[in-house]
Amino acid sequence: MKSAVLLSALVPSALGATIYMAGDSTMAKNGGGSGTQGWGEYVSPYTSLTVSNKAIGGRSARSYTREGRFDAIADVVQSGDWVVIEFGHNDGGSLSSSDNGRTDCPGTGSETCSTTYDGVAETVLTFGAYVEAATKKYIAKGANVIISSQTPNNLWETGSFVYSEPRFVGYAKTAAANAGVPYIDHFAYVADRFESLGATTVDSYFPNDHTHTSADGASVVSQAFFKAVVCGNVALKSSLTTTSFPGSCL
Protein backbone atom coordinates (compact mmCIF):
# COMPACT_ATOMS: atom_id res chain seq x y z
CA MET A 1 0.00 0.00 0.00
CA LYS A 2 2.88 2.38 0.76
CA SER A 3 4.14 1.99 -2.81
CA ALA A 4 0.70 2.88 -4.16
CA VAL A 5 0.60 6.03 -2.04
CA LEU A 6 4.08 7.00 -3.22
CA LEU A 7 3.19 6.56 -6.86
CA SER A 8 0.04 8.62 -6.45
CA ALA A 9 2.01 11.35 -4.67
CA LEU A 10 4.42 11.60 -7.60
CA VAL A 11 1.84 12.05 -10.39
CA PRO A 12 2.74 15.33 -12.10
CA SER A 13 0.20 18.13 -12.28
CA ALA A 14 -1.15 18.89 -15.72
CA LEU A 15 -0.90 22.42 -17.05
CA GLY A 16 -4.25 24.15 -16.86
CA ALA A 17 -5.57 21.66 -14.34
CA THR A 18 -8.23 22.40 -11.75
CA ILE A 19 -8.30 21.71 -8.03
CA TYR A 20 -11.78 20.71 -6.86
CA MET A 21 -12.48 21.18 -3.16
CA ALA A 22 -15.02 18.79 -1.61
CA GLY A 23 -15.89 19.49 2.01
CA ASP A 24 -18.10 21.19 4.56
CA SER A 25 -18.51 24.75 5.90
CA THR A 26 -14.97 24.91 7.24
CA MET A 27 -13.85 24.78 3.61
CA ALA A 28 -16.83 26.46 1.92
CA LYS A 29 -17.33 29.99 0.67
CA ASN A 30 -18.79 32.12 3.48
CA GLY A 31 -17.90 29.39 5.97
CA GLY A 32 -20.55 29.18 8.67
CA GLY A 33 -21.96 32.61 7.82
CA SER A 34 -21.86 35.87 9.81
CA GLY A 35 -18.39 36.99 8.84
CA THR A 36 -16.74 33.57 8.75
CA GLN A 37 -14.91 32.07 5.80
CA GLY A 38 -13.85 28.61 4.67
CA TRP A 39 -10.22 27.83 3.98
CA GLY A 40 -11.04 26.67 0.45
CA GLU A 41 -11.41 30.34 -0.46
CA TYR A 42 -7.71 30.85 0.30
CA VAL A 43 -6.26 28.19 -1.97
CA SER A 44 -5.94 30.33 -5.11
CA PRO A 45 -3.14 32.60 -3.84
CA TYR A 46 -0.82 29.63 -3.43
CA THR A 47 -1.28 27.67 -6.64
CA SER A 48 -1.07 28.32 -10.36
CA LEU A 49 -4.00 25.99 -10.98
CA THR A 50 -7.68 26.90 -11.23
CA VAL A 51 -9.61 26.38 -8.00
CA SER A 52 -13.23 25.19 -7.93
CA ASN A 53 -14.55 25.23 -4.38
CA LYS A 54 -17.43 22.74 -4.21
CA ALA A 55 -17.59 22.62 -0.41
CA ILE A 56 -21.06 23.05 1.10
CA GLY A 57 -21.93 23.91 4.68
CA GLY A 58 -23.50 21.25 6.87
CA ARG A 59 -22.41 18.30 4.75
CA SER A 60 -20.82 15.03 5.70
CA ALA A 61 -19.30 12.34 3.53
CA ARG A 62 -22.70 10.66 3.62
CA SER A 63 -24.89 13.64 2.73
CA TYR A 64 -22.42 14.88 0.11
CA THR A 65 -22.74 11.43 -1.48
CA ARG A 66 -26.52 11.19 -1.19
CA GLU A 67 -26.99 14.64 -2.76
CA GLY A 68 -24.88 13.63 -5.75
CA ARG A 69 -22.15 16.18 -5.07
CA PHE A 70 -19.26 13.72 -5.40
CA ASP A 71 -20.81 12.54 -8.66
CA ALA A 72 -21.15 16.13 -9.92
CA ILE A 73 -17.39 16.55 -9.55
CA ALA A 74 -16.80 13.20 -11.27
CA ASP A 75 -18.89 14.44 -14.22
CA VAL A 76 -16.51 17.34 -14.91
CA VAL A 77 -13.12 16.27 -13.51
CA GLN A 78 -10.46 15.60 -16.12
CA SER A 79 -7.15 13.79 -16.27
CA GLY A 80 -4.52 15.76 -14.39
CA ASP A 81 -7.01 17.58 -12.18
CA TRP A 82 -6.90 17.38 -8.38
CA VAL A 83 -9.66 16.70 -5.87
CA VAL A 84 -9.20 17.49 -2.18
CA ILE A 85 -11.67 15.62 0.04
CA GLU A 86 -12.08 16.78 3.63
CA PHE A 87 -14.98 15.88 5.90
CA GLY A 88 -15.52 15.01 9.55
CA HIS A 89 -17.16 17.92 11.33
CA ASN A 90 -20.68 16.75 10.49
CA ASP A 91 -20.11 13.00 10.25
CA GLY A 92 -20.64 12.08 13.90
CA GLY A 93 -23.88 11.67 15.78
CA SER A 94 -26.38 8.89 16.24
CA LEU A 95 -28.45 6.98 13.70
CA SER A 96 -31.92 7.00 15.20
CA SER A 97 -35.48 8.03 14.47
CA SER A 98 -34.18 11.61 14.54
CA ASP A 99 -31.42 10.88 12.00
CA ASN A 100 -30.09 14.17 10.62
CA GLY A 101 -29.10 12.67 7.29
CA ARG A 102 -25.41 13.27 7.91
CA THR A 103 -24.29 10.66 10.45
CA ASP A 104 -22.18 7.83 9.01
CA CYS A 105 -22.34 4.20 10.05
CA PRO A 106 -19.69 3.52 12.73
CA GLY A 107 -16.60 1.61 11.62
CA THR A 108 -13.76 1.79 9.15
CA GLY A 109 -14.68 -0.86 6.62
CA SER A 110 -17.72 -2.31 4.90
CA GLU A 111 -20.10 -2.03 7.86
CA THR A 112 -23.60 -0.82 7.02
CA CYS A 113 -26.48 0.59 9.06
CA SER A 114 -30.17 0.92 8.27
CA THR A 115 -32.10 4.09 8.95
CA THR A 116 -34.93 6.22 7.64
CA TYR A 117 -34.16 9.77 6.63
CA ASP A 118 -36.84 12.18 5.44
CA GLY A 119 -39.26 9.29 5.18
CA VAL A 120 -37.01 7.21 2.95
CA ALA A 121 -35.23 4.02 4.01
CA GLU A 122 -31.47 4.38 3.60
CA THR A 123 -28.53 2.02 3.93
CA VAL A 124 -25.78 4.05 5.56
CA LEU A 125 -22.11 3.31 4.90
CA THR A 126 -19.02 4.17 6.88
CA PHE A 127 -17.08 7.42 6.47
CA GLY A 128 -14.30 5.54 4.71
CA ALA A 129 -16.64 3.75 2.33
CA TYR A 130 -18.10 7.04 1.08
CA VAL A 131 -14.74 8.75 0.69
CA GLU A 132 -13.04 5.77 -0.93
CA ALA A 133 -15.87 5.29 -3.43
CA ALA A 134 -15.58 8.92 -4.53
CA THR A 135 -11.80 8.64 -4.74
CA LYS A 136 -12.02 5.62 -7.03
CA LYS A 137 -14.30 7.53 -9.41
CA TYR A 138 -11.84 10.39 -9.69
CA ILE A 139 -8.85 8.13 -10.17
CA ALA A 140 -10.73 6.33 -12.94
CA LYS A 141 -10.99 9.70 -14.71
CA GLY A 142 -7.24 10.22 -14.39
CA ALA A 143 -7.49 12.76 -11.58
CA ASN A 144 -5.27 13.02 -8.51
CA VAL A 145 -6.91 12.83 -5.09
CA ILE A 146 -5.83 14.05 -1.68
CA ILE A 147 -7.76 12.89 1.37
CA SER A 148 -7.37 15.43 4.15
CA SER A 149 -8.35 15.16 7.80
CA GLN A 150 -10.83 17.67 9.20
CA THR A 151 -9.64 20.93 10.70
CA PRO A 152 -9.60 21.34 14.48
CA ASN A 153 -11.98 23.52 16.42
CA ASN A 154 -10.52 26.25 18.63
CA LEU A 155 -8.00 24.26 20.65
CA TRP A 156 -7.54 27.22 23.03
CA GLU A 157 -11.25 27.35 23.87
CA THR A 158 -10.75 26.39 27.53
CA GLY A 159 -7.95 28.90 28.03
CA SER A 160 -5.33 26.17 27.72
CA PHE A 161 -4.18 24.41 24.59
CA VAL A 162 -5.91 21.01 24.40
CA TYR A 163 -5.06 18.64 21.54
CA SER A 164 -7.61 15.87 21.03
CA GLU A 165 -8.19 14.22 17.66
CA PRO A 166 -11.76 13.26 16.66
CA ARG A 167 -12.05 9.71 15.33
CA PHE A 168 -12.59 11.01 11.80
CA VAL A 169 -8.96 12.10 11.64
CA GLY A 170 -7.96 8.45 11.87
CA TYR A 171 -10.77 7.46 9.53
CA ALA A 172 -9.45 9.85 6.86
CA LYS A 173 -5.94 8.45 7.20
CA THR A 174 -7.25 4.90 6.82
CA ALA A 175 -9.34 5.86 3.79
CA ALA A 176 -6.30 7.41 2.09
CA ALA A 177 -4.23 4.30 2.74
CA ASN A 178 -6.99 2.02 1.44
CA ALA A 179 -7.41 4.12 -1.70
CA GLY A 180 -3.67 4.51 -2.28
CA VAL A 181 -3.70 8.32 -2.35
CA PRO A 182 -1.82 10.99 -0.38
CA TYR A 183 -3.07 11.83 3.09
CA ILE A 184 -2.80 15.31 4.58
CA ASP A 185 -3.04 15.51 8.37
CA HIS A 186 -4.65 18.92 8.20
CA PHE A 187 -5.79 18.62 11.81
CA ALA A 188 -2.25 18.23 13.12
CA TYR A 189 -0.76 20.96 10.93
CA VAL A 190 -3.43 23.49 11.88
CA ALA A 191 -3.08 22.50 15.54
CA ASP A 192 0.67 23.11 15.33
CA ARG A 193 0.08 26.64 14.03
CA PHE A 194 -2.64 27.34 16.59
CA GLU A 195 -0.37 26.28 19.42
CA SER A 196 2.40 28.56 18.17
CA LEU A 197 0.10 31.54 17.67
CA GLY A 198 -1.35 31.39 21.17
CA ALA A 199 -4.76 31.81 22.75
CA THR A 200 -5.39 35.51 22.07
CA THR A 201 -4.69 35.28 18.35
CA VAL A 202 -6.48 31.98 17.82
CA ASP A 203 -9.53 33.10 19.82
CA SER A 204 -9.81 36.06 17.43
CA TYR A 205 -10.10 33.61 14.53
CA PHE A 206 -13.40 32.23 15.89
CA PRO A 207 -15.86 35.16 16.04
CA ASN A 208 -19.07 33.15 16.45
CA ASP A 209 -18.35 29.64 17.67
CA HIS A 210 -15.48 27.20 18.10
CA THR A 211 -15.65 25.72 14.60
CA HIS A 212 -15.89 28.43 11.93
CA THR A 213 -12.98 30.75 11.30
CA SER A 214 -12.75 34.36 10.25
CA ALA A 215 -11.09 35.23 6.95
CA ASP A 216 -7.75 35.62 8.74
CA GLY A 217 -8.19 32.24 10.41
CA ALA A 218 -9.14 30.62 7.10
CA SER A 219 -5.93 31.93 5.55
CA VAL A 220 -3.89 30.35 8.34
CA VAL A 221 -5.75 27.05 7.90
CA SER A 222 -5.11 27.11 4.15
CA GLN A 223 -1.41 27.77 4.64
CA ALA A 224 -1.23 24.87 7.09
CA PHE A 225 -2.66 22.59 4.39
CA PHE A 226 0.03 23.63 1.94
CA LYS A 227 2.72 23.30 4.58
CA ALA A 228 1.66 19.65 4.83
CA VAL A 229 1.73 19.31 1.03
CA VAL A 230 5.28 20.65 0.91
CA CYS A 231 6.48 18.59 3.87
CA GLY A 232 4.89 15.44 2.46
CA ASN A 233 6.31 16.10 -1.02
CA VAL A 234 2.87 15.58 -2.51
CA ALA A 235 2.93 16.18 -6.27
CA LEU A 236 0.55 19.15 -5.90
CA LYS A 237 3.68 20.92 -4.62
CA SER A 238 4.78 21.47 -8.23
CA SER A 239 1.82 23.80 -8.82
CA LEU A 240 2.51 26.05 -5.82
CA THR A 241 3.53 29.66 -6.28
CA THR A 242 5.63 29.38 -3.10
CA THR A 243 6.87 26.57 -0.90
CA SER A 244 7.54 28.83 2.06
CA PHE A 245 4.80 28.43 4.66
CA PRO A 246 4.97 29.01 8.42
CA GLY A 247 5.14 26.13 10.82
CA SER A 248 7.14 22.93 11.15
CA CYS A 249 7.12 19.67 9.24
CA LEU A 250 5.42 17.06 11.40
Protein Blocks (a to p, Z undefined) as FASTA:
>chain_A
ZZmmmmmmmpccdehiacdddddfklmghilgjhiacfklmmmmmpcbdcddfbdehiaf
klmmmnommmmmmmmpcghiacdddehjlmgccddfklghlaccedjblbccdddeehia
cddddfklmmmmmmmmmmmnopacdddddddddfklnopacddddfklmmmmmmmmmnop
acddfklmmmmmmmmnommlmmmmmmmbmmbccfklmmmmmmmmmmmmmmnopaklmmpc
bfcdgdddZZ
